[in-house]
Each structure stands twice: as structure tokens, then as C-alpha cells.
Amino acid sequence: MRLNDLSRGASAIIDHIEDREPGDPVALRLRELGFVPGEPVRVVAVAPFGGDPLAVKIGFTRFALRRAEAARVLLRDAA
């Protein structure tokens, strides 16, 4: 499952970030912001009609991500 598929209020664990090309700057930036394997993530808000952005929470920090950016974050179920 990908972060952009997660519904509002749902939580999961980050499995990995997908690189679309070698040295992918978007994937690198996501990692720098704390989107790293094993980190819990929760969707706190979704734009109306399934649009951009998504508001997600990692730890005590909230981020607004475009759906295309969130699609790079692959998840596993929160146990």
C-alpha cells in the first residue's frame, strides 16, 4: 500500500521510499524529512474530492504532501 491510498485517520508503518530515478531528489527530500523505514505515519487530513494535499503526521510533526509525493512512500500495516 502507498501513503496516498491511506484513508483519513488511518495509520501505518513506512516500509520504504520508492526512488523513481537514480538520485531521485523527491525521494531524498522525503527521507531527510523523516520518512524512513519503520517510522509510524498517520493521515490527519485529506483535501476535498480526493485532491491535493494530504496532511500526514510523523511523530509530532505534520507535513502537507502532494498525492504524487505520497505515492512514493510504501507502507506496511501498523501492528
LINQUIBEL-V202173 format. One record per residue. N is the residue number from 1. PSI is psi as a letter, one per 20 degrees, with the letter a starting at -180 (999 if undefined). OMEGA is omega in degrees with one decimal (NA if undefined). BURIAL is b if it has 16 or more other ideal C-beta (glycine too) atoms within 10 Angstrom, else e. Layout:
# LINQUIBEL-V202173
n->N psi->PSI omega->OMEGA burial->BURIAL
n->N psi->PSI omega->OMEGA burial->BURIAL
This chain:
# LINQUIBEL-V202173
n->1 psi->q omega->179.5 burial->e
n->2 psi->q omega->-177.4 burial->e
n->3 psi->h omega->-179.5 burial->b
n->4 psi->i omega->177.2 burial->b
n->5 psi->i omega->-176.9 burial->e
n->6 psi->p omega->-179.3 burial->b
n->7 psi->r omega->-178.6 burial->e
n->8 psi->p omega->179.5 burial->e
n->9 psi->i omega->-178.6 burial->e
n->10 psi->q omega->178.6 burial->e
n->11 psi->q omega->176.3 burial->e
n->12 psi->r omega->178.2 burial->b
n->13 psi->p omega->178.5 burial->e
n->14 psi->p omega->176.4 burial->b
n->15 psi->g omega->175.5 burial->e
n->16 psi->r omega->176.7 burial->b
n->17 psi->p omega->-178.1 burial->b
n->18 psi->p omega->173.7 burial->e
n->19 psi->p omega->-179.8 burial->e
n->20 psi->i omega->179.1 burial->e
n->21 psi->r omega->176.9 burial->e
n->22 psi->p omega->-179.8 burial->e
n->23 psi->k omega->-177.4 burial->e
n->24 psi->o omega->-175.7 burial->e
n->25 psi->h omega->179.2 burial->e
n->26 psi->g omega->178.3 burial->b
n->27 psi->g omega->177.9 burial->b
n->28 psi->g omega->-179.5 burial->e
n->29 psi->g omega->177.3 burial->e
n->30 psi->g omega->177.7 burial->b
n->31 psi->g omega->179.8 burial->b
n->32 psi->h omega->179.8 burial->e
n->33 psi->i omega->177.6 burial->e
n->34 psi->j omega->175.8 burial->e
n->35 psi->n omega->-174.9 burial->b
n->36 psi->q omega->-179.8 burial->e
n->37 psi->p omega->178.0 burial->e
n->38 psi->i omega->-177.8 burial->e
n->39 psi->p omega->176.3 burial->e
n->40 psi->q omega->179.1 burial->e
n->41 psi->q omega->180.0 burial->b
n->42 psi->p omega->175.2 burial->b
n->43 psi->p omega->-177.5 burial->b
n->44 psi->h omega->178.3 burial->e
n->45 psi->q omega->179.4 burial->e
n->46 psi->p omega->177.5 burial->b
n->47 psi->q omega->179.5 burial->e
n->48 psi->q omega->176.8 burial->e
n->49 psi->k omega->176.2 burial->e
n->50 psi->k omega->-178.5 burial->e
n->51 psi->a omega->178.7 burial->e
n->52 psi->q omega->-6.1 burial->e
n->53 psi->r omega->168.9 burial->e
n->54 psi->q omega->172.2 burial->b
n->55 psi->p omega->-178.5 burial->e
n->56 psi->q omega->-177.9 burial->b
n->57 psi->p omega->172.7 burial->e
n->58 psi->o omega->-175.0 burial->b
n->59 psi->c omega->179.1 burial->e
n->60 psi->j omega->-174.8 burial->e
n->61 psi->p omega->176.2 burial->e
n->62 psi->q omega->179.7 burial->e
n->63 psi->q omega->170.7 burial->b
n->64 psi->p omega->-178.6 burial->e
n->65 psi->q omega->169.0 burial->b
n->66 psi->q omega->179.2 burial->e
n->67 psi->h omega->178.6 burial->b
n->68 psi->h omega->177.1 burial->e
n->69 psi->g omega->-179.8 burial->b
n->70 psi->h omega->180.0 burial->b
n->71 psi->i omega->178.7 burial->e
n->72 psi->i omega->-177.7 burial->b
n->73 psi->o omega->178.6 burial->b
n->74 psi->q omega->-170.3 burial->e
n->75 psi->r omega->166.7 burial->b
n->76 psi->r omega->-177.3 burial->e
n->77 psi->q omega->173.2 burial->e
n->78 psi->p omega->-177.0 burial->e
n->79 psi->999 omega->NA burial->e
